[in-house]
Amino acid sequence: MNISMILKNDSFVHTANLNSNPLYDILIDLQETKEILIDLGDKTYRDDRLYMTQFFAGVELYKILFEKEYQKEAGITVEEVKMLNKVIEQNSSIENNEYDKIVNDILQDQVNEPYALLCCYLTNTLPFHANTPNTLLNVRRELLLLTNDLQEFITACPLCFPNLYFHSNLVNTLRSLSAPFPKFKFEIIRHLTAINDIFHPLYKENRNGGINDILKVLKAEGELSCSLEGNAESARKRLTFEFKNKLDIYEELVCEPHTKLEGTGNPGDTEYKYDRIYFHGGKESIADGKTLIAHIGEHL
């Protein structure tokens, strides 16, 4: 799923920098975020009213970008000007009324299209607002909730969960869920986020250590149920999956760790579910050591 990112005008006003973060650090993050968007084929847009925002007290953005006397007066370095110019100038223009509608929809939490806001200063983690690679990742996960198509969902997952590698059969396993996928997708995304953000870094640090301890951390910090299978022999029979390694050869792996999708997470839905996400901690010879997601669906 490609994103259309719009530079948010009021996030470039100097008073938005409530934490007085260094401009250089902010621009480094912002430039890196924009480069990620460009590399992935996402579109970025600019409302030209942005140039009139007061980037420094009493000094409009266009003066900082194009007039050296104001750059010197504001104390902004040549390198910072170059970064700022790159962030602002390399965008397509968007009409004022379209910009206003998109920003209003996002602020009212009425997002139905893959739009989000690229910000200069961002003091809070807000839905569909980004100014760093990490907040961009959060945006992608929020936008993932918009899709109900299984293939589109799985295709978008590697961008949303970069520490995970997804088995080629997942579209089919998702069809085995005990509730329709649109009802389950919020909980699935929550679990994948925890596996990506919590489990994978811990397992990578301690690949040869005790996985039970790592699963305990995943359970506590991710606020979800997870475990190994109780019977190792049974697990080998039921939970062996094939993944292709870097030599283009399939390897069989027992994907015993699993999180338990015990409910859809939807308000009012109290029916207990028995669905699972089965995974493997990963091998360096397969998908560069990413955690391998083998199955999302019915209990196996």
Secondary structure as the mmCIF struct_conf table of DSSP 4:
data_model
#
loop_
_struct_conf.conf_type_id
_struct_conf.id
_struct_conf.beg_label_comp_id
_struct_conf.beg_label_asym_id
_struct_conf.beg_label_seq_id
_struct_conf.end_label_comp_id
_struct_conf.end_label_asym_id
_struct_conf.end_label_seq_id
STRN STRN1 SER A 4 LEU A 7
HELX_RH_3T_P HELX_RH_3T_P1 ASN A 9 PHE A 12
BEND BEND1 VAL A 13 VAL A 13
HELX_RH_3T_P HELX_RH_3T_P2 HIS A 14 ALA A 16
TURN_TY1_P TURN_TY1_P1 LEU A 18 ASN A 19
HELX_RH_AL_P HELX_RH_AL_P1 LEU A 23 ASP A 39
TURN_TY1_P TURN_TY1_P2 LEU A 40 GLY A 41
STRN STRN2 LYS A 43 ARG A 46
HELX_RH_3T_P HELX_RH_3T_P3 ASP A 48 MET A 52
BEND BEND2 THR A 53 THR A 53
STRN STRN3 GLN A 54 PHE A 56
TURN_TY1_P TURN_TY1_P3 ALA A 57 GLY A 58
STRN STRN4 VAL A 59 GLU A 60
HELX_RH_AL_P HELX_RH_AL_P2 LEU A 61 PHE A 66
HELX_RH_AL_P HELX_RH_AL_P3 LYS A 68 ALA A 74
TURN_TY1_P TURN_TY1_P4 GLY A 75 GLY A 75
HELX_RH_AL_P HELX_RH_AL_P4 VAL A 78 GLU A 89
BEND BEND3 GLN A 90 ASN A 91
STRN STRN5 SER A 92 SER A 93
HELX_RH_AL_P HELX_RH_AL_P5 ASN A 96 LEU A 107
TURN_TY1_P TURN_TY1_P5 GLN A 108 ASP A 109
BEND BEND4 GLU A 113 PRO A 114
STRN STRN6 TYR A 115 LEU A 118
BEND BEND5 CYS A 120 CYS A 120
BEND BEND6 ASN A 124 ASN A 124
TURN_TY1_P TURN_TY1_P6 PRO A 127 PHE A 128
STRN STRN7 HIS A 129 ALA A 130
BEND BEND7 ASN A 131 THR A 132
HELX_RH_AL_P HELX_RH_AL_P6 PRO A 133 LEU A 144
TURN_TY1_P TURN_TY1_P7 LEU A 145 LEU A 146
HELX_RH_AL_P HELX_RH_AL_P7 LEU A 150 CYS A 160
TURN_TY1_P TURN_TY1_P8 PRO A 162 ASN A 163
STRN STRN8 LEU A 164 PHE A 166
TURN_TY1_P TURN_TY1_P9 SER A 168 ASN A 169
HELX_RH_AL_P HELX_RH_AL_P8 LEU A 170 LEU A 174
TURN_TY1_P TURN_TY1_P10 ARG A 175 SER A 176
BEND BEND8 SER A 178 ALA A 179
HELX_RH_AL_P HELX_RH_AL_P9 PHE A 181 ALA A 194
HELX_RH_PI_P HELX_RH_PI_P1 ILE A 195 PHE A 199
HELX_RH_AL_P HELX_RH_AL_P10 HIS A 200 GLU A 205
TURN_TY1_P TURN_TY1_P11 ASN A 206 ASN A 208
BEND BEND9 GLY A 209 GLY A 209
HELX_RH_AL_P HELX_RH_AL_P11 ILE A 211 GLY A 222
TURN_TY1_P TURN_TY1_P12 GLU A 223 GLU A 223
BEND BEND10 LEU A 224 LEU A 224
STRN STRN9 SER A 225 SER A 227
BEND BEND11 GLY A 230 GLY A 230
HELX_RH_AL_P HELX_RH_AL_P12 ALA A 232 ARG A 238
BEND BEND12 LEU A 239 LEU A 239
STRN STRN10 THR A 240 LYS A 244
TURN_TY1_P TURN_TY1_P13 LYS A 246 LEU A 247
BEND BEND13 ASP A 248 ASP A 248
STRN STRN11 TYR A 250 VAL A 254
STRN STRN12 HIS A 258 LEU A 261
TURN_TY1_P TURN_TY1_P14 PRO A 267 GLY A 268
STRN STRN13 ASP A 275 HIS A 280
TURN_TY1_P TURN_TY1_P15 GLU A 284 SER A 285
BEND BEND14 ILE A 286 ILE A 286
HELX_RH_3T_P HELX_RH_3T_P4 ALA A 287 GLY A 289
HELX_LH_PP_P HELX_LH_PP_P1 LYS A 290 LYS A 290
STRN STRN14 THR A 291 GLY A 297
BEND BEND15 GLU A 298 GLU A 298
#
